Structure formats: structure tokens, C-alpha cells
Amino acid sequence: MKVLAAMSGGVDSSVAAAQMVAEGHDVIGVTLKLWEEPDGSLPTAGCCTVADAEDARRVAAQLDIPYYVLNYTSAFRAGVVDRFIDDYAHGWTPNPCVECNRTVKFDRLLAQAKDLGCDTVVTGHYARVESSGGEHRLLRGVDRSKDQSYVLYMLGQAELARVRFPVGAQPKSETRRIAESLALRTAGKPDSQDICFVGDRHYRDFLTEHAPETARPGSIVDRDGTVVGSHEGVSGFTIGQRRRLGVALGEPAYVVEVEPATATVTIGRRADLETDGCLLEDVSWTGASVPRSGRGEFQYRAHGAAAPCRYQPSDVGLLVTFDTPQPAVAPGQSGVLYDGERVLGGGIIRRPIGH
């Protein structure tokens, strides 16, 4: 089988490529160039630095496989960065990793694989794909602490038929052990936690530069509308935030609403964060058939717990109702439905209900 292995320069993608080589496949390694600053400078943090590309190139040389860098900066800017900026300008909480997977890694990269005559795209994500009866099922990674199935919910049957996640079937410790046994230069490399296009800045500084309207000063108010403080821009706040509010109410306070149009941030008690459910838009499903309604578990943070729920179609999307109220469900987040280990699908949270 001819395989296109996406190599970020980290240990997970390095071992994924190595495992494909060990299985006897014809492997081509690629690194995606996703971001550069307007002046042409490249990221200094995240998964797209020059050092990461060099690590990927040298691992490919160790594995004795061809290696290329693919320039997807235009697609990344349009599909990921512009959306990130627009979401914050609307007071939403975006997930750029989800949009990167949707618009670049599992869209353009699969098309690129086909052009190169590759049957399969391999990545270092901690997730699994199992196939039976002609259907492909997306499952959580074996190592729950590293599970990345949440950011892959947009993959449908056509995509799942052509992707593999080799490290998803093993714990992270085994991935490190394999890298060490092969003397891969990435064996001890720490995981990247940064947003690549933000780099080593705070995301607020990035937004101030690219969306200056988010840095407009405004008021912090309580649930009754009483002004209790001021701020220097709504980009500094997300739903559920407790720290760095700059106000003292005599009890723990949390951000419960962000209104960019009026530059207003509303704070309240933890109980004010709880919602009975939410409305999902841009919904996609991983299975061969689209479920009309049912029960499952709902996850709205990459490493958060999944809450039991019911789901059913509505006039504008999918209505999700929690068995028990959940805190800090924010517009713009991805909401993913599970049935045990299996990813059913998901969408973008547009509005909490019962708030």
C-alpha cells in the first residue's frame, strides 16, 4: 500500500510513519507549511516551526523515505485563521485545530494523496478507525488521556476509508518507547500546546493586531446589568473564565456572557454558567447513516468529560439536551456526540439553552 504520512516533527507522527514503514508500506513523508507572518517570517512556536520541519525531514531520512513540504498557507489562512479572528469578533470561542483538520489536513491532504497515487493518509492522532460490514467507525484512542477523537468528528465514511491512526491503538508511553528503540530524534521531544499562528505570543495580542475592534475598552457588568468594572477588550475573556477578571465581588465570579457589539462582559456565579443543553449547527456524522434522534454522550472540550444527553433535529440544526445541567457551554466550541467509545458526529455550538 502506498501511504502519505503527515509528519509534524513531533514524536507521534514520527512513530506513525515508522510503523507504516515497519509494516512494509511504500511511505512518503510530508510536512504542511500552514502559516507565515505578513513579513514572511515563520512561526516560533506550535507545530509549524522551521525546527519542526527540520526534525520531520531528518526522521524521514532515518526511515529512508521520500520527504516533501507542502505549502497550504493560503488555505490555512482562509479556513482557519480568518475564522478564528471572526469567531472572537463575535464573542465566540473557536477551536482552530478542528478547523485545520476540516479544511486542510483531511480535505486538501487527502486530495494531494490521490494526486500522488497514495491509497491512505496516516497521521499521529490518538484515535482509531475500525471497519466491519462495509462501515468505518471512528473510535477514541486507547490512551484516554491523549485521545484526539474530539477534533476528528468531521470525518465521514469517505475520509475514514482512507485514513489510518497507528498510534491510536497504543498508550503514549509505547509511542515514546518505539521512538527510543528506533533512535528517532523526536523520541524525547515534548508535545506542542501552542496555536501555531499565534506563536509564543498570547492570543489576545494576536487578536489585537488582526482584529483591533476586539481591543475596544468596555464595561464588566453583573447579571443585573450593574457596572462592576472595566476591561481593555473582549478578546481577553471567554465563557467560564474565573481568573484575571479584575473585579472583586466577595464570592467567586465567572464570565457568563461576552458581547463584542457593546464591548460588554457579563459576570456571575458558577450556577449562572449551567445550561440544560445547546443548539448545534454545521452538523456532520461519521456513520454510513444519519441518526434522526437518540441518546449518547456530549463532549464540548478537547479533554473534557462527556455528559449523557439526548439529541434530536431542530429547524436550524441539532438540539442537544443534557441529563444534568453542564457548565460553561460556549458558542463557537465544537460539540461532539459519542456512543461509548464511538464518535457519532458533532457540530459547532451556536447557542446554549435553558441558560
N, C-alpha and C positions, 0 to 999 in steps of 0.2 A: 504494500500500500504506500502511496506517495503522500507525505504529510507536510503541512505547513505549520511550523511551530512558532508561535508568538513568544519572543524572548525579551522580557523587560529588563534583564540584567539582574534580576533577583534570584534567590535560591529555588523558589517554587517552579518558575518557568524553565530554569536551567535543568532541574531534575526531570520535569515533564518531557523535555526534549531528549534527555539522556535515556529515559525509559522507552521512548519510541525507537531510539537507535538500538537499544538492547533487544527489543522485540523483532528487530530485523527490518524495520520500515525504511523507506527512502525519505529522509528528512531534510527539509530546507528550513533554516532559521531566519526569522525576520524580526527586526525591531521597528516599532512605529514611531516616527517623528511626529509628535502631536502639537507641540506648542513652541513658538518663539515670540519674543517681545517685538514690539513695533520697530525697535532699532536693530533687530536681527539677533539679539542675544538669546541664549538658550537657558532653560530652567536650571536653577541651582539646587532644587530640592524636589522630592516627588519621584515619579517612576520614569522620567523622560530626560534625565540629565546626560551630558556628554559622557560622564563617568559610567553611568548605567549602560549606555550603548557600547562603550569600550568593554565593560565586563561581559556583555552578551556576545560581542564579537570574539572575545578570547575563549569563552566557553564553547562557542561553535567551533573554533579552531581545535580545542581539546577533543571535541566529539567528532572532528573531521567531517563536518557537514557544511554545505554552502551557506552563506550568510549575506543578507541584504538589509538595507534600511529603506523603509517605505515612507514617503512624505505625505502625511494626511493632515497637514496643518490647516488647510482651508476647510475641510470637512469638520475638523475638531472645533475650529473657531465658530462655525455656523451652528453646529448641532449641540455643542456642549458649553462653550464659554459664553456665547451670546445668550443662551437660555439661562445660565447661572446668573448673569447680570440682570436679565429681565425678571426672573423669579424674585430676586431680592428687592428689585424696584417695586414689586407688587406686594411685598411683605410676606412672601412665601419662603419655605425652607427647602432648597433644591438638593438633589443628590447627583453631583456631576459624574460619579462613577457609573451610575445606572445609565445616564445618557450617553456616556462614552461607549459602553457596551452596546447600547441600542443603535447608535448612529455610525459607529466606527468599527469596533472590534468584531462584532458579529453581523455586520452588514457589508461594509466595504472589504473587510478582510476575507470574508467568505467568497465574495466575487473575485478578489485577487487570487485566491487559492484556485478557483476554477480556471482562471486565465493561465495559471502556472501548471495546470494539469494535476493539481493535488486533489485527492479524494476527501481529505479531512483537515480540519484546523484543530490544533492542540494548544491549550493554554494551561497556565499553572493555577487555575481556580480550584478552590476546595469545594467541589460539588461532584455529583455523579450522574451518569446517564445509563439507564438500564432499558433494554429493548425486549419486548415479547409480544407475540401475536400481531406484529406489524406496527406496534405503537411504541414510541420512545417516551420514557418517563424521566423527568428531572428530579433528582433527589438531593437532600442535604449531603454535605461532606461528612465522612466518618468522624473526623475531628470536629466536634461541635463548636469548640472554642475558636476554630478558624473557618467555620462554614461560611461560604460566599454565595450560596444559592439565592439569597435575597436579591443580589444585584444582577441575577440572570433570568428573572421571571419573564422577561420579554421574549425569550427563545421559544419558538413554535416548533412544530414537528419537522418542518423543512430544515431548520437550523440544527435541531437536536440530532437529526440523522447524520450530520456532517461534522460534529464536534466531539472532542474527547478531553476529559479532565483527569489525566493519570494520577495526580497526587491526591485527588479527592477520595480515593479509596484507602488512604493511609493517614496516620497521625503526622503532625508536623515534625515530631521527633524523628520519625522514619525518613522523612524527606531530607532532614539535616544529615542523618546517618548515611544515606545514599550519596549525598553530595560529598561528604567527607571521604567515603570509600573510593570515590572516583577522583578525589583531589581537585574538585571543581573550585575555582577561585571564589565563587559565591557562597561556599558552604557555611561560612560564619557571618555572612552579611545580614545586618538587621533588616526587619521589614520596614518598608516605607509607609508613613502615616500622613504624608503631606499631599495637598492638592497640587498637581504638577504645575498648573499655570499660575498659581498663587506663589509658589516657591517658598522661600523662607520668610516671607512677609506674613502679616496677619491678613486674613481675607477681607477685613474691614478696610485696610489700606488699599488693597486691590480694587475694591468697590468704589472707594473714594476717587480713585484715579479714573476708573472706567464708567462709573455711574455717579457723578457728583451730586445728583439730586438725593441720593441716599445719605449724604452727609449734612443735610439741612437740619439745623437745630430745631428742637421741638419740646413738647411737654411730656412728662410722665404723669399719668393720672391714675386714680384708684377706680374701682368698679362703679362708683357713684359719679365719676367724672370730675372729682376734685383734684386739682393740680397739686402734686406732692413732690415734684422735682422737675428737672430739665435734662436734656441729653444733647449730644452733638451729632446725632444722625441715627436713623432707624436701622442702618446696617449693623449696628453694634448689638442688636437684640434678636433673639429667637424665642419661639414659644417654649415655655418651660424653664427658661433661664432664671437662675436664682442669684448668681454672683455678679458683681460689678454693676449693680443697678444704681448705686449712688444715692439711695434713699434708705431711711430707717423708719419702719412702721411699728416697731415694738414686737413684731412677730415675723416669721419667715414670709417673704414676698416673692412672687414668681411673675414672669411675663406671661400674660394670658392673651394679649392681642397686640398686633403691630399694624398701624395704619399709615402707610407711606404718603397717601394723598394729603393728610393733615399733619404729618410728622408727629403722630401721637403714639405713645407706647402705654398700654394699659397693664397695670399690675394687680395681682390679687392673691388670695390664699391658694394653697395646694388644691383644696376642694374645687376651686374655680377652674382648674385645669381639666377636670374629669369630664369625659364625654361618653354618651351612650353608643355612639357609632360614628360613621363617616360616609361621605359620598366619594366614590372613585370615578375618575374619568380616564380616558385613553387606556381602557382595559384590554389586556391581551391574555390568552390562555395557552398553556403549554401542551394540553392533550389533543387527541385527534378529534374530540367533540367538545362543544361548548356547553358547560353545565348551565342550566337555567337558574337554579337556586339550590341551596343546600347548606350544610354545616361544615365548618373547618376551623382552622386557627389562623389568626390575623397577626402579622408582624409588620411594624412600621418603623423599626430602626434596624440597621445592618446587623447588630449583635444584641438586639433586644429579645425579650421573651415573646412567644406567640400566645395570643389570647383567644380562647374559644369564642366562636361567633356564628352568626347566621348571615348568609348573603343572598341577595335577590336583585333582579334587574329593576331599574327605575327609568324614568323618561329620559334622563341625561347621563346615565352611567350605571354603576353598580352600587347598591345600598348595602352597607355592612353594619350589622348591629351586634354589639358585644354582649356576652352573657353578664359581665360585670363592667362598670364604667372604667375607662382607661385614661391615664393622664397624658397631657402634652401631645395630643394628636394634631400635627401642624399641617396646614395647606402647603403643598409642594413636595412633601415627603412621598416616598414610594410606599404603598401598602401592598403586602404580598400575602396571598392565601395559601395555606398548607393543608394537606390531609396527612397527618403524621409526618413522615419524612419526605413526602412528595410535594413538590411545588405545583399548585394548581394554576396559578396565574397571578395577576396583580394589575395595579394601575397607579395613577397619581391622585393623592388626596387633595380634593378641592375644597371640601367643607366639612367640618365636624358637625354632628347633630346632637341635640339634647345638651347643648353647652350651657 
